[in-house]
Amino acid sequence: MKRWAIWLLLAALTVLYIFTVWPDQWFIMLSIYFMIAFHELGHLGAAKYFGIPTGGFYFLPGLGGVALIQGTPTERWKDFWIAYAGPLAGLAETFILCVINYFLDMPILWFAAMIWAQINLFNLLPILPLDGGLIAWSVYSSKNPAYLTSIHYWVLTIASASLIPNLFWIFLLVFVGMKTQQ
């Protein structure tokens, strides 16, 4: 199947998901997926800046999106900036929405900005496959998944999760669940 056909299929399934699961909030959900697209384009732009081939991005119904980066940078700092470019794009979006809301005084824009800020913060938690996990990987690892069991990773994860109320307990349960499945 061609890449554009897969993209169209996943985009259609995402729209179907939005209108089926969130029929009363379809406008908010559609705006969130627009923000997700901008976020993924941030990753792709950074990868292209470093000369790494890309393959676009896909929407994942109910989950978000994924940028297709078809190469691996040889330097970890490039990995860091490619992973961080999506959240930076999200921060820029949030700031732009807040500025527009300042002039237009439209509460829906403030609401959308706050939702996006929450999603962006969640995405920065250092847990794979979230961007925060990729950032932590580029900083703390030598490209070895064994870093998931390092104390640095879990201290960073628990400290980050404790900054957001109630997420600490969720990630503690995830940690216990991962340890029991090993």
C-alpha positions in Angstrom: 0.0 0.0 0.0 1.3 3.4 -0.9 2.4 5.8 1.9 -0.2 8.5 0.9 -3.0 5.9 1.0 -2.0 4.8 4.5 -1.9 8.5 5.6 -5.4 9.1 4.1 -6.7 5.9 5.8 -5.3 6.9 9.2 -6.5 10.5 8.8 -10.0 9.2 7.9 -10.0 6.8 10.9 -8.9 9.7 13.1 -11.8 11.9 11.9 -14.1 9.0 12.4 -12.7 8.5 15.9 -13.2 12.1 16.7 -16.9 12.2 15.5 -17.7 8.9 17.1 -16.1 9.1 20.5 -16.3 12.8 21.0 -19.4 13.9 19.1 -20.1 16.9 21.3 -16.5 18.0 21.5 -15.5 17.4 17.9 -14.2 21.0 17.4 -11.8 20.8 20.4 -10.6 17.3 19.3 -10.1 18.5 15.7 -8.0 21.4 17.0 -6.0 19.1 19.1 -5.2 16.9 16.1 -4.2 20.1 14.2 -1.8 20.9 17.0 -0.5 17.3 16.9 0.2 17.8 13.2 2.2 21.0 13.9 4.1 19.1 16.6 5.0 16.3 14.3 6.1 18.8 11.6 8.5 20.2 14.2 10.2 16.8 14.5 10.3 16.5 10.7 11.7 20.0 10.3 14.5 19.3 12.8 15.4 16.0 11.1 15.5 17.7 7.7 17.6 20.5 9.1 20.2 17.9 10.2 20.0 16.2 6.8 18.2 13.1 7.9 15.6 11.7 5.5 12.0 11.8 6.6 8.8 10.1 5.5 6.1 12.5 6.7 3.9 11.7 9.7 0.8 9.7 10.4 -2.1 10.4 12.7 -2.8 7.6 15.2 -6.5 7.6 16.0 -7.0 8.2 19.7 -3.3 8.3 20.4 -1.8 11.3 18.5 0.7 11.1 15.8 4.1 9.8 14.8 6.8 11.4 12.7 8.6 9.0 10.3 12.3 9.7 10.5 14.1 7.3 8.2 17.6 7.7 9.5 19.5 7.9 12.8 21.7 10.8 13.6 25.3 9.9 14.5 25.5 12.5 17.3 23.3 12.3 20.3 22.9 16.1 20.4 21.1 15.9 17.1 18.8 13.1 18.5 18.1 15.5 21.4 17.0 18.4 19.2 15.0 16.2 16.8 13.1 14.8 19.8 12.8 18.3 21.4 11.6 20.1 18.3 8.1 18.7 18.6 7.5 20.0 22.1 9.1 23.3 21.1 6.6 23.6 18.2 3.9 22.8 20.8 5.2 25.6 23.1 5.1 28.0 20.2 1.5 27.0 19.3 0.5 27.5 22.9 2.1 31.0 23.1 0.5 32.0 19.8 -2.9 30.9 21.0 -2.5 32.9 24.2 -1.4 36.0 22.3 -4.3 35.7 19.9 -6.7 35.2 22.8 -5.2 38.3 24.5 -6.4 40.5 21.6 -9.6 38.7 20.6 -10.7 37.6 24.2 -12.1 34.3 23.0 -12.2 31.8 25.9 -12.2 28.8 23.5 -8.7 29.8 22.4 -7.5 29.9 26.0 -9.1 26.6 26.6 -7.4 25.1 23.5 -4.0 26.6 24.6 -4.3 25.1 28.1 -5.3 21.6 26.7 -2.3 21.7 24.4 0.0 22.9 27.2 -1.1 19.9 29.3 -0.6 17.5 26.4 2.8 19.0 25.7 3.8 18.6 29.3 2.6 15.0 29.4 4.6 14.3 26.3 7.8 15.6 28.0 7.6 12.9 30.7 10.8 10.8 30.3 9.0 7.6 29.3 9.4 5.9 25.9 7.9 6.3 23.3 7.0 9.9 24.5 9.3 12.7 23.4 10.6 13.1 27.0 11.7 9.4 26.8 13.6 10.1 23.6 15.1 13.2 25.1 16.2 11.3 28.2 17.6 8.5 26.0 19.7 11.0 24.1 21.0 12.5 27.3 21.5 9.5 29.6 22.1 6.6 27.3 24.6 5.2 25.0 21.8 4.1 22.6 21.3 1.0 24.8 17.8 0.3 26.0 19.3 -0.9 29.3 19.2 2.7 30.4 15.5 2.0 31.2 16.7 0.2 34.3 19.2 2.9 35.3 18.5 4.9 38.5 18.9 8.1 36.5 16.0 7.3 34.3 13.6 6.4 37.1 14.6 9.3 39.4 14.0 11.6 36.5 10.7 9.9 35.6 9.3 9.9 39.2 10.5 13.5 39.8 8.8 14.7 36.5 5.6 12.8 37.2 5.4 14.2 40.8 5.3 17.7 39.3 1.9 16.9 37.8 -0.6 15.8 40.5 -1.8 12.2 40.3 0.5 11.2 37.5 3.1 10.2 40.1 0.9 7.3 41.2 0.1 6.3 37.6 3.8 6.1 36.7 4.6 4.3 39.9 2.1 1.7 38.9 3.5 1.5 35.4 7.0 1.0 37.0 5.8 -1.7 39.3 4.0 -3.3 36.3 7.1 -3.3 34.2 9.2 -4.8 36.9 6.8 -7.6 37.5 6.7 -8.5 33.8 10.5 -8.8 33.5 
